[in-house]
Amino acid sequence: MKKKTLPLIKNLCNVFLFAIFCVSDIIELIMNNTLSSSIKSALLLFLASVVWGAAFVAQSIAGGNVGTFTFNGIRFLIGGLCLLPFVIKNKGISNSLDNNSHISYSIPTDKLIGGTICGIALFLASTFQQYGIELGADAGEAGFLTACYIVLVPILGIFIGRKCSALVWPAVAIALVGLYLLCFPSWGQWLSISTADLALLGCAFMFSIQILCVDYYAPKMSPVALACVQFFVSGFLSLIAAFIFDFYPDPSAWIQALSIPSSWISILYTGLFSCGVGYTLQAVGQRNLNPAIASLIMSLESVFSTIFGWLILHQVMTGREALGCAFIFAAVIIAQLPVLK
């Protein structure tokens, strides 16, 4: 048992070290004042996709040990607790994205609704995703359908007056082709509509709602406060579900699962980095970026999850998967190009 556990812990520690160096290096680049606000926002979301991609490694190791609701509940609360001192301190800092503005870490009572709505959307998206996987959807199918938010975000954005450039639509089409190549192992494989597929489409829809909600509320309040409230709402809802579906059926198995060291390393990584860093970067980055373009950049998490699986877990990356990654990278670059008038 110890021989099997030690490599897992070593792999998770590698994820921790990579995240620390990656986060520090890219933040140093983003703080360069010569960059425009939109470029800084794009880099922040790019960093968020790197952090989320690495989180798939941690989640794949802990997934067989800890129940989904328990895992999500604890990691979201850890993310909220990491940000809580900044919110309680109630001290403003200069906004690196706009030198003329100021970010306050206070949470006005009338704006708590923003974090609550985002937290509910995040909780529902995570729940729909896990439900679809439990109904039999494989990892590739789950990844492809979840990433369909890159199509839903610009479509839903039209109804709320969020127009996007003409280049976004071909970029979305290219990204979908890339996701198909990345998530499905063979040519000609396609989807048959099932209950699992409908659940995963519900997940994509809820992630689209979450992205649009962050786009709406992030400019109106502190992005750190928004992320903090979002984590606590999603965390408490997940723990309520965990008590019903994870703890109550078998309390002894639930306690035993949480006693595994590799599970806690996974929970800590996803709580500190995926939640505390990743979703906060999303809230900050979306302040100066169209949500359609933001969703394309964040879809890179599927690319980085494949890359980290290859680097850290020694999973095989096929030529087809590499081609899919190239398509998605190309789509993100195309979406950033200026439109000639």
ROPA-739204 format. One record per residue (C-alpha): x, y, z; residue in one letter; residue number from 1. Coordinates in steps of 0.25 Angstrom, whole numbers, plus 2048, in hexadecimal, padded with zeros to 3 digits. Layout:
<recs>
<rec xx="X" yy="Y" zz="Z" rest="A" nr="NUM"/>
...
</recs>
This chain:
<recs>
<rec xx="800" yy="800" zz="800" rest="M" nr="1"/>
<rec xx="80B" yy="809" zz="804" rest="K" nr="2"/>
<rec xx="812" yy="806" zz="7F6" rest="K" nr="3"/>
<rec xx="806" yy="80B" zz="7EF" rest="K" nr="4"/>
<rec xx="803" yy="817" zz="7F7" rest="T" nr="5"/>
<rec xx="811" yy="81D" zz="7F7" rest="L" nr="6"/>
<rec xx="812" yy="81F" zz="7E7" rest="P" nr="7"/>
<rec xx="804" yy="826" zz="7E8" rest="L" nr="8"/>
<rec xx="809" yy="82F" zz="7F3" rest="I" nr="9"/>
<rec xx="815" yy="832" zz="7EB" rest="K" nr="10"/>
<rec xx="80D" yy="835" zz="7DE" rest="N" nr="11"/>
<rec xx="804" yy="83F" zz="7E6" rest="L" nr="12"/>
<rec xx="810" yy="846" zz="7EC" rest="C" nr="13"/>
<rec xx="815" yy="848" zz="7DE" rest="N" nr="14"/>
<rec xx="808" yy="84F" zz="7DB" rest="V" nr="15"/>
<rec xx="80A" yy="858" zz="7E7" rest="F" nr="16"/>
<rec xx="818" yy="85C" zz="7E3" rest="L" nr="17"/>
<rec xx="814" yy="85E" zz="7D4" rest="F" nr="18"/>
<rec xx="808" yy="867" zz="7D8" rest="A" nr="19"/>
<rec xx="811" yy="86F" zz="7E2" rest="I" nr="20"/>
<rec xx="81B" yy="872" zz="7D7" rest="F" nr="21"/>
<rec xx="811" yy="874" zz="7CC" rest="C" nr="22"/>
<rec xx="808" yy="87E" zz="7D4" rest="V" nr="23"/>
<rec xx="814" yy="886" zz="7D9" rest="S" nr="24"/>
<rec xx="81B" yy="887" zz="7CB" rest="D" nr="25"/>
<rec xx="80E" yy="88B" zz="7C3" rest="I" nr="26"/>
<rec xx="809" yy="895" zz="7CE" rest="I" nr="27"/>
<rec xx="817" yy="89C" zz="7CD" rest="E" nr="28"/>
<rec xx="814" yy="89D" zz="7BE" rest="L" nr="29"/>
<rec xx="806" yy="8A2" zz="7BF" rest="I" nr="30"/>
<rec xx="80B" yy="8AD" zz="7C9" rest="M" nr="31"/>
<rec xx="813" yy="8B3" zz="7BD" rest="N" nr="32"/>
<rec xx="80D" yy="8C1" zz="7BC" rest="N" nr="33"/>
<rec xx="80F" yy="8C1" zz="7AD" rest="T" nr="34"/>
<rec xx="804" yy="8B7" zz="7AA" rest="L" nr="35"/>
<rec xx="7F6" yy="8BB" zz="7A7" rest="S" nr="36"/>
<rec xx="7EA" yy="8B8" zz="7B0" rest="S" nr="37"/>
<rec xx="7E5" yy="8AE" zz="7A6" rest="S" nr="38"/>
<rec xx="7F2" yy="8A7" zz="7A5" rest="I" nr="39"/>
<rec xx="7F4" yy="8A6" zz="7B4" rest="K" nr="40"/>
<rec xx="7E5" yy="8A1" zz="7B5" rest="S" nr="41"/>
<rec xx="7E8" yy="896" zz="7AB" rest="A" nr="42"/>
<rec xx="7F5" yy="892" zz="7B2" rest="L" nr="43"/>
<rec xx="7EE" yy="891" zz="7BF" rest="L" nr="44"/>
<rec xx="7E3" yy="888" zz="7B9" rest="L" nr="45"/>
<rec xx="7EF" yy="880" zz="7B2" rest="F" nr="46"/>
<rec xx="7F5" yy="87E" zz="7BF" rest="L" nr="47"/>
<rec xx="7E8" yy="879" zz="7C5" rest="A" nr="48"/>
<rec xx="7E6" yy="86F" zz="7BA" rest="S" nr="49"/>
<rec xx="7F4" yy="86A" zz="7BE" rest="V" nr="50"/>
<rec xx="7F1" yy="869" zz="7CC" rest="V" nr="51"/>
<rec xx="7E3" yy="862" zz="7C9" rest="W" nr="52"/>
<rec xx="7EB" yy="858" zz="7BF" rest="G" nr="53"/>
<rec xx="7F4" yy="854" zz="7CA" rest="A" nr="54"/>
<rec xx="7E8" yy="852" zz="7D4" rest="A" nr="55"/>
<rec xx="7E3" yy="847" zz="7CB" rest="F" nr="56"/>
<rec xx="7F0" yy="83F" zz="7CF" rest="V" nr="57"/>
<rec xx="7ED" yy="841" zz="7DE" rest="A" nr="58"/>
<rec xx="7DE" yy="83D" zz="7DB" rest="Q" nr="59"/>
<rec xx="7E1" yy="831" zz="7D3" rest="S" nr="60"/>
<rec xx="7E9" yy="82C" zz="7DF" rest="I" nr="61"/>
<rec xx="7DF" yy="82F" zz="7EA" rest="A" nr="62"/>
<rec xx="7D3" yy="82C" zz="7E2" rest="G" nr="63"/>
<rec xx="7D3" yy="81D" zz="7E6" rest="G" nr="64"/>
<rec xx="7D4" yy="820" zz="7F4" rest="N" nr="65"/>
<rec xx="7CB" yy="82C" zz="7F8" rest="V" nr="66"/>
<rec xx="7BD" yy="82E" zz="7F4" rest="G" nr="67"/>
<rec xx="7BA" yy="83A" zz="7EA" rest="T" nr="68"/>
<rec xx="7B2" yy="842" zz="7F4" rest="F" nr="69"/>
<rec xx="7BC" yy="841" zz="7FF" rest="T" nr="70"/>
<rec xx="7C7" yy="844" zz="7F6" rest="F" nr="71"/>
<rec xx="7C1" yy="850" zz="7F0" rest="N" nr="72"/>
<rec xx="7BB" yy="855" zz="7FE" rest="G" nr="73"/>
<rec xx="7C9" yy="855" zz="805" rest="I" nr="74"/>
<rec xx="7D1" yy="85A" zz="7F9" rest="R" nr="75"/>
<rec xx="7C7" yy="866" zz="7F7" rest="F" nr="76"/>
<rec xx="7C7" yy="869" zz="806" rest="L" nr="77"/>
<rec xx="7D6" yy="869" zz="806" rest="I" nr="78"/>
<rec xx="7D6" yy="873" zz="7FA" rest="G" nr="79"/>
<rec xx="7CD" yy="87C" zz="802" rest="G" nr="80"/>
<rec xx="7D5" yy="87C" zz="80E" rest="L" nr="81"/>
<rec xx="7E1" yy="87F" zz="807" rest="C" nr="82"/>
<rec xx="7DB" yy="88C" zz="802" rest="L" nr="83"/>
<rec xx="7D3" yy="88F" zz="80E" rest="L" nr="84"/>
<rec xx="7DE" yy="897" zz="815" rest="P" nr="85"/>
<rec xx="7DF" yy="8A0" zz="809" rest="F" nr="86"/>
<rec xx="7D0" yy="8A3" zz="80A" rest="V" nr="87"/>
<rec xx="7D0" yy="8A5" zz="819" rest="I" nr="88"/>
<rec xx="7DC" yy="8AE" zz="819" rest="K" nr="89"/>
<rec xx="7D3" yy="8B8" zz="810" rest="N" nr="90"/>
<rec xx="7E0" yy="8BF" zz="80A" rest="K" nr="91"/>
<rec xx="7E0" yy="8C3" zz="7FC" rest="G" nr="92"/>
<rec xx="7EC" yy="8C1" zz="7F3" rest="I" nr="93"/>
<rec xx="7EF" yy="8C6" zz="7E5" rest="S" nr="94"/>
<rec xx="7EA" yy="8BF" zz="7D9" rest="N" nr="95"/>
<rec xx="7F5" yy="8BA" zz="7D0" rest="S" nr="96"/>
<rec xx="7EB" yy="8B9" zz="7C4" rest="L" nr="97"/>
<rec xx="7E7" yy="8C8" zz="7C5" rest="D" nr="98"/>
<rec xx="7F0" yy="8D2" zz="7CC" rest="N" nr="99"/>
<rec xx="7E5" yy="8DC" zz="7CD" rest="N" nr="100"/>
<rec xx="7DC" yy="8D3" zz="7D5" rest="S" nr="101"/>
<rec xx="7DC" yy="8CD" zz="7E3" rest="H" nr="102"/>
<rec xx="7D8" yy="8BF" zz="7E8" rest="I" nr="103"/>
<rec xx="7D1" yy="8BE" zz="7F6" rest="S" nr="104"/>
<rec xx="7D1" yy="8B1" zz="7FD" rest="Y" nr="105"/>
<rec xx="7C4" yy="8B4" zz="804" rest="S" nr="106"/>
<rec xx="7B7" yy="8AD" zz="801" rest="I" nr="107"/>
<rec xx="7AB" yy="8B7" zz="801" rest="P" nr="108"/>
<rec xx="79F" yy="8B1" zz="806" rest="T" nr="109"/>
<rec xx="797" yy="8B4" zz="7F9" rest="D" nr="110"/>
<rec xx="7A1" yy="8AD" zz="7F1" rest="K" nr="111"/>
<rec xx="7A2" yy="89F" zz="7F8" rest="L" nr="112"/>
<rec xx="797" yy="89B" zz="7EE" rest="I" nr="113"/>
<rec xx="7A2" yy="89B" zz="7E3" rest="G" nr="114"/>
<rec xx="7AB" yy="891" zz="7EB" rest="G" nr="115"/>
<rec xx="79F" yy="888" zz="7EF" rest="T" nr="116"/>
<rec xx="79A" yy="887" zz="7E0" rest="I" nr="117"/>
<rec xx="7A8" yy="884" zz="7DB" rest="C" nr="118"/>
<rec xx="7A9" yy="879" zz="7E7" rest="G" nr="119"/>
<rec xx="79C" yy="873" zz="7E3" rest="I" nr="120"/>
<rec xx="7A0" yy="872" zz="7D5" rest="A" nr="121"/>
<rec xx="7AD" yy="86C" zz="7D8" rest="L" nr="122"/>
<rec xx="7A7" yy="862" zz="7E2" rest="F" nr="123"/>
<rec xx="79D" yy="85D" zz="7D7" rest="L" nr="124"/>
<rec xx="7A7" yy="85D" zz="7CC" rest="A" nr="125"/>
<rec xx="7B0" yy="854" zz="7D5" rest="S" nr="126"/>
<rec xx="7A4" yy="84B" zz="7D9" rest="T" nr="127"/>
<rec xx="79F" yy="849" zz="7CA" rest="F" nr="128"/>
<rec xx="7AD" yy="845" zz="7C6" rest="Q" nr="129"/>
<rec xx="7AF" yy="83B" zz="7D0" rest="Q" nr="130"/>
<rec xx="7A1" yy="835" zz="7CE" rest="Y" nr="131"/>
<rec xx="7A4" yy="834" zz="7BF" rest="G" nr="132"/>
<rec xx="7B1" yy="82C" zz="7C2" rest="I" nr="133"/>
<rec xx="7AA" yy="823" zz="7CC" rest="E" nr="134"/>
<rec xx="79F" yy="820" zz="7C2" rest="L" nr="135"/>
<rec xx="7AA" yy="81A" zz="7B9" rest="G" nr="136"/>
<rec xx="7B0" yy="825" zz="7B1" rest="A" nr="137"/>
<rec xx="7BF" yy="823" zz="7AE" rest="D" nr="138"/>
<rec xx="7C9" yy="82D" zz="7B1" rest="A" nr="139"/>
<rec xx="7CA" yy="832" zz="7A2" rest="G" nr="140"/>
<rec xx="7BC" yy="833" zz="7A0" rest="E" nr="141"/>
<rec xx="7BB" yy="83B" zz="7AE" rest="A" nr="142"/>
<rec xx="7C6" yy="844" zz="7AA" rest="G" nr="143"/>
<rec xx="7C0" yy="847" zz="79C" rest="F" nr="144"/>
<rec xx="7B2" yy="84A" zz="7A1" rest="L" nr="145"/>
<rec xx="7B6" yy="852" zz="7AD" rest="T" nr="146"/>
<rec xx="7BF" yy="85B" zz="7A4" rest="A" nr="147"/>
<rec xx="7B3" yy="85E" zz="79B" rest="C" nr="148"/>
<rec xx="7B1" yy="86B" zz="7A4" rest="Y" nr="149"/>
<rec xx="7BB" yy="871" zz="799" rest="I" nr="150"/>
<rec xx="7AE" yy="871" zz="790" rest="V" nr="151"/>
<rec xx="7A4" yy="874" zz="79A" rest="L" nr="152"/>
<rec xx="7AB" yy="880" zz="7A0" rest="V" nr="153"/>
<rec xx="7AA" yy="888" zz="793" rest="P" nr="154"/>
<rec xx="79C" yy="884" zz="790" rest="I" nr="155"/>
<rec xx="797" yy="887" zz="79E" rest="L" nr="156"/>
<rec xx="79F" yy="894" zz="79E" rest="G" nr="157"/>
<rec xx="797" yy="899" zz="792" rest="I" nr="158"/>
<rec xx="78A" yy="899" zz="79A" rest="F" nr="159"/>
<rec xx="790" yy="8A1" zz="7A5" rest="I" nr="160"/>
<rec xx="797" yy="8AB" zz="79B" rest="G" nr="161"/>
<rec xx="7A5" yy="8A6" zz="79C" rest="R" nr="162"/>
<rec xx="7A9" yy="8A6" zz="78D" rest="K" nr="163"/>
<rec xx="7B6" yy="8A0" zz="788" rest="C" nr="164"/>
<rec xx="7C0" yy="8A2" zz="77D" rest="S" nr="165"/>
<rec xx="7BD" yy="89B" zz="76F" rest="A" nr="166"/>
<rec xx="7CA" yy="892" zz="772" rest="L" nr="167"/>
<rec xx="7C4" yy="88C" zz="77E" rest="V" nr="168"/>
<rec xx="7BB" yy="883" zz="777" rest="W" nr="169"/>
<rec xx="7C5" yy="87C" zz="76D" rest="P" nr="170"/>
<rec xx="7CE" yy="87B" zz="77A" rest="A" nr="171"/>
<rec xx="7C3" yy="874" zz="781" rest="V" nr="172"/>
<rec xx="7C1" yy="86A" zz="775" rest="A" nr="173"/>
<rec xx="7D0" yy="867" zz="775" rest="I" nr="174"/>
<rec xx="7D1" yy="865" zz="784" rest="A" nr="175"/>
<rec xx="7C5" yy="85B" zz="783" rest="L" nr="176"/>
<rec xx="7CD" yy="853" zz="778" rest="V" nr="177"/>
<rec xx="7D9" yy="854" zz="782" rest="G" nr="178"/>
<rec xx="7D1" yy="84F" zz="78E" rest="L" nr="179"/>
<rec xx="7CB" yy="843" zz="785" rest="Y" nr="180"/>
<rec xx="7D9" yy="83F" zz="781" rest="L" nr="181"/>
<rec xx="7DE" yy="840" zz="790" rest="L" nr="182"/>
<rec xx="7D3" yy="839" zz="797" rest="C" nr="183"/>
<rec xx="7CF" yy="82E" zz="78D" rest="F" nr="184"/>
<rec xx="7D9" yy="823" zz="78A" rest="P" nr="185"/>
<rec xx="7D5" yy="81F" zz="77C" rest="S" nr="186"/>
<rec xx="7D0" yy="825" zz="76F" rest="W" nr="187"/>
<rec xx="7C1" yy="824" zz="76D" rest="G" nr="188"/>
<rec xx="7BE" yy="823" zz="77B" rest="Q" nr="189"/>
<rec xx="7B2" yy="82C" zz="77F" rest="W" nr="190"/>
<rec xx="7A8" yy="82E" zz="78A" rest="L" nr="191"/>
<rec xx="79B" yy="827" zz="78C" rest="S" nr="192"/>
<rec xx="791" yy="82F" zz="794" rest="I" nr="193"/>
<rec xx="78F" yy="828" zz="7A1" rest="S" nr="194"/>
<rec xx="78B" yy="82D" zz="7AF" rest="T" nr="195"/>
<rec xx="79A" yy="82E" zz="7B3" rest="A" nr="196"/>
<rec xx="79C" yy="837" zz="7A6" rest="D" nr="197"/>
<rec xx="790" yy="840" zz="7AB" rest="L" nr="198"/>
<rec xx="796" yy="841" zz="7B9" rest="A" nr="199"/>
<rec xx="7A4" yy="845" zz="7B3" rest="L" nr="200"/>
<rec xx="79D" yy="84F" zz="7AA" rest="L" nr="201"/>
<rec xx="796" yy="855" zz="7B6" rest="G" nr="202"/>
<rec xx="7A4" yy="856" zz="7BC" rest="C" nr="203"/>
<rec xx="7A9" yy="85E" zz="7B0" rest="A" nr="204"/>
<rec xx="79C" yy="867" zz="7B1" rest="F" nr="205"/>
<rec xx="79F" yy="86A" zz="7C0" rest="M" nr="206"/>
<rec xx="7AD" yy="86D" zz="7BD" rest="F" nr="207"/>
<rec xx="7A9" yy="877" zz="7B3" rest="S" nr="208"/>
<rec xx="79F" yy="87D" zz="7BD" rest="I" nr="209"/>
<rec xx="7AB" yy="87E" zz="7C7" rest="Q" nr="210"/>
<rec xx="7B4" yy="884" zz="7BD" rest="I" nr="211"/>
<rec xx="7AA" yy="88F" zz="7B9" rest="L" nr="212"/>
<rec xx="7A6" yy="891" zz="7C7" rest="C" nr="213"/>
<rec xx="7B5" yy="894" zz="7CB" rest="V" nr="214"/>
<rec xx="7B6" yy="89D" zz="7BE" rest="D" nr="215"/>
<rec xx="7AA" yy="8A5" zz="7C4" rest="Y" nr="216"/>
<rec xx="7AE" yy="8A6" zz="7D2" rest="Y" nr="217"/>
<rec xx="7BD" yy="8A7" zz="7D2" rest="A" nr="218"/>
<rec xx="7BD" yy="8B5" zz="7CD" rest="P" nr="219"/>
<rec xx="7B3" yy="8B9" zz="7D8" rest="K" nr="220"/>
<rec xx="7BA" yy="8B4" zz="7E4" rest="M" nr="221"/>
<rec xx="7C8" yy="8AE" zz="7E9" rest="S" nr="222"/>
<rec xx="7CB" yy="8A2" zz="7E1" rest="P" nr="223"/>
<rec xx="7D2" yy="89C" zz="7ED" rest="V" nr="224"/>
<rec xx="7C5" yy="89E" zz="7F5" rest="A" nr="225"/>
<rec xx="7BD" yy="898" zz="7EA" rest="L" nr="226"/>
<rec xx="7C5" yy="88C" zz="7E9" rest="A" nr="227"/>
<rec xx="7C5" yy="88A" zz="7F8" rest="C" nr="228"/>
<rec xx="7B6" yy="88B" zz="7F9" rest="V" nr="229"/>
<rec xx="7B5" yy="882" zz="7ED" rest="Q" nr="230"/>
<rec xx="7BE" yy="877" zz="7F4" rest="F" nr="231"/>
<rec xx="7B6" yy="877" zz="802" rest="F" nr="232"/>
<rec xx="7A9" yy="876" zz="7FB" rest="V" nr="233"/>
<rec xx="7AD" yy="86B" zz="7F2" rest="S" nr="234"/>
<rec xx="7B5" yy="864" zz="7FD" rest="G" nr="235"/>
<rec xx="7A9" yy="864" zz="807" rest="F" nr="236"/>
<rec xx="7A0" yy="85F" zz="7FC" rest="L" nr="237"/>
<rec xx="7AA" yy="854" zz="7F9" rest="S" nr="238"/>
<rec xx="7AB" yy="850" zz="808" rest="L" nr="239"/>
<rec xx="79C" yy="84F" zz="809" rest="I" nr="240"/>
<rec xx="79C" yy="846" zz="7FD" rest="A" nr="241"/>
<rec xx="7A8" yy="83E" zz="803" rest="A" nr="242"/>
<rec xx="7A1" yy="83B" zz="810" rest="F" nr="243"/>
<rec xx="795" yy="836" zz="809" rest="I" nr="244"/>
<rec xx="79C" yy="82E" zz="7FE" rest="F" nr="245"/>
<rec xx="7AA" yy="82B" zz="803" rest="D" nr="246"/>
<rec xx="7AA" yy="82B" zz="812" rest="F" nr="247"/>
<rec xx="79C" yy="826" zz="816" rest="Y" nr="248"/>
<rec xx="79C" yy="819" zz="80E" rest="P" nr="249"/>
<rec xx="7AA" yy="814" zz="814" rest="D" nr="250"/>
<rec xx="7B0" yy="81D" zz="81E" rest="P" nr="251"/>
<rec xx="7BC" yy="813" zz="821" rest="S" nr="252"/>
<rec xx="7C0" yy="813" zz="812" rest="A" nr="253"/>
<rec xx="7BF" yy="822" zz="811" rest="W" nr="254"/>
<rec xx="7C8" yy="824" zz="81D" rest="I" nr="255"/>
<rec xx="7D2" yy="819" zz="817" rest="Q" nr="256"/>
<rec xx="7D2" yy="821" zz="80A" rest="A" nr="257"/>
<rec xx="7D6" yy="82E" zz="810" rest="L" nr="258"/>
<rec xx="7E1" yy="827" zz="818" rest="S" nr="259"/>
<rec xx="7E9" yy="824" zz="80B" rest="I" nr="260"/>
<rec xx="7F5" yy="82E" zz="80A" rest="P" nr="261"/>
<rec xx="7F4" yy="82F" zz="7FB" rest="S" nr="262"/>
<rec xx="7E6" yy="833" zz="7FC" rest="S" nr="263"/>
<rec xx="7E9" yy="83F" zz="805" rest="W" nr="264"/>
<rec xx="7F5" yy="843" zz="7FC" rest="I" nr="265"/>
<rec xx="7EB" yy="843" zz="7F0" rest="S" nr="266"/>
<rec xx="7E1" yy="84B" zz="7F8" rest="I" nr="267"/>
<rec xx="7EB" yy="855" zz="7FD" rest="L" nr="268"/>
<rec xx="7F0" yy="858" zz="7EF" rest="Y" nr="269"/>
<rec xx="7E3" yy="859" zz="7E9" rest="T" nr="270"/>
<rec xx="7DE" yy="862" zz="7F5" rest="G" nr="271"/>
<rec xx="7EA" yy="86B" zz="7F5" rest="L" nr="272"/>
<rec xx="7EE" yy="86C" zz="7E6" rest="F" nr="273"/>
<rec xx="7E1" yy="868" zz="7DE" rest="S" nr="274"/>
<rec xx="7D8" yy="86F" zz="7E7" rest="C" nr="275"/>
<rec xx="7E0" yy="87A" zz="7EE" rest="G" nr="276"/>
<rec xx="7E8" yy="87E" zz="7E2" rest="V" nr="277"/>
<rec xx="7E1" yy="879" zz="7D6" rest="G" nr="278"/>
<rec xx="7D3" yy="87E" zz="7D8" rest="Y" nr="279"/>
<rec xx="7D8" yy="88B" zz="7DE" rest="T" nr="280"/>
<rec xx="7E1" yy="88D" zz="7D1" rest="L" nr="281"/>
<rec xx="7D4" yy="88A" zz="7C9" rest="Q" nr="282"/>
<rec xx="7CC" yy="895" zz="7D1" rest="A" nr="283"/>
<rec xx="7D8" yy="89F" zz="7CF" rest="V" nr="284"/>
<rec xx="7DB" yy="89B" zz="7C1" rest="G" nr="285"/>
<rec xx="7CC" yy="89C" zz="7BC" rest="Q" nr="286"/>
<rec xx="7CB" yy="8AB" zz="7C0" rest="R" nr="287"/>
<rec xx="7D2" yy="8B0" zz="7B3" rest="N" nr="288"/>
<rec xx="7CF" yy="8A5" zz="7A9" rest="L" nr="289"/>
<rec xx="7C2" yy="8A0" zz="7A1" rest="N" nr="290"/>
<rec xx="7BC" yy="894" zz="7A7" rest="P" nr="291"/>
<rec xx="7BD" yy="88C" zz="79A" rest="A" nr="292"/>
<rec xx="7CC" yy="88F" zz="799" rest="I" nr="293"/>
<rec xx="7CD" yy="88B" zz="7A8" rest="A" nr="294"/>
<rec xx="7C6" yy="87E" zz="7A6" rest="S" nr="295"/>
<rec xx="7D0" yy="87A" zz="79A" rest="L" nr="296"/>
<rec xx="7DC" yy="87D" zz="7A2" rest="I" nr="297"/>
<rec xx="7D7" yy="875" zz="7AE" rest="M" nr="298"/>
<rec xx="7D4" yy="869" zz="7A5" rest="S" nr="299"/>
<rec xx="7E3" yy="868" zz="7A5" rest="L" nr="300"/>
<rec xx="7E1" yy="860" zz="7B2" rest="E" nr="301"/>
<rec xx="7DE" yy="854" zz="7AA" rest="S" nr="302"/>
<rec xx="7EB" yy="855" zz="7A2" rest="V" nr="303"/>
<rec xx="7F3" yy="857" zz="7AF" rest="F" nr="304"/>
<rec xx="7EC" yy="84C" zz="7B6" rest="S" nr="305"/>
<rec xx="7F1" yy="843" zz="7AB" rest="T" nr="306"/>
<rec xx="7FF" yy="849" zz="7AB" rest="I" nr="307"/>
<rec xx="800" yy="847" zz="7BA" rest="F" nr="308"/>
<rec xx="7FB" yy="839" zz="7B9" rest="G" nr="309"/>
<rec xx="806" yy="836" zz="7B0" rest="W" nr="310"/>
<rec xx="811" yy="83D" zz="7B8" rest="L" nr="311"/>
<rec xx="80D" yy="839" zz="7C6" rest="I" nr="312"/>
<rec xx="805" yy="82C" zz="7C5" rest="L" nr="313"/>
<rec xx="80D" yy="827" zz="7B9" rest="H" nr="314"/>
<rec xx="800" yy="826" zz="7B1" rest="Q" nr="315"/>
<rec xx="802" yy="824" zz="7A2" rest="V" nr="316"/>
<rec xx="7FF" yy="830" zz="799" rest="M" nr="317"/>
<rec xx="7FC" yy="82B" zz="78B" rest="T" nr="318"/>
<rec xx="7FE" yy="833" zz="77E" rest="G" nr="319"/>
<rec xx="7EF" yy="835" zz="77D" rest="R" nr="320"/>
<rec xx="7EF" yy="83C" zz="78B" rest="E" nr="321"/>
<rec xx="7FA" yy="845" zz="788" rest="A" nr="322"/>
<rec xx="7F3" yy="849" zz="77B" rest="L" nr="323"/>
<rec xx="7E7" yy="84C" zz="783" rest="G" nr="324"/>
<rec xx="7EF" yy="855" zz="78D" rest="C" nr="325"/>
<rec xx="7F5" yy="85C" zz="781" rest="A" nr="326"/>
<rec xx="7E7" yy="85F" zz="77C" rest="F" nr="327"/>
<rec xx="7E2" yy="865" zz="789" rest="I" nr="328"/>
<rec xx="7EF" yy="86D" zz="78B" rest="F" nr="329"/>
<rec xx="7ED" yy="873" zz="77D" rest="A" nr="330"/>
<rec xx="7DE" yy="876" zz="780" rest="A" nr="331"/>
<rec xx="7E2" yy="87E" zz="78C" rest="V" nr="332"/>
<rec xx="7EC" yy="886" zz="784" rest="I" nr="333"/>
<rec xx="7E2" yy="889" zz="779" rest="I" nr="334"/>
<rec xx="7D8" yy="88E" zz="783" rest="A" nr="335"/>
<rec xx="7E3" yy="898" zz="788" rest="Q" nr="336"/>
<rec xx="7E6" yy="89E" zz="77A" rest="L" nr="337"/>
<rec xx="7E0" yy="8AC" zz="777" rest="P" nr="338"/>
<rec xx="7D5" yy="8AD" zz="76D" rest="V" nr="339"/>
<rec xx="7D8" yy="8B5" zz="761" rest="L" nr="340"/>
<rec xx="7CE" yy="8C0" zz="75E" rest="K" nr="341"/>
</recs>
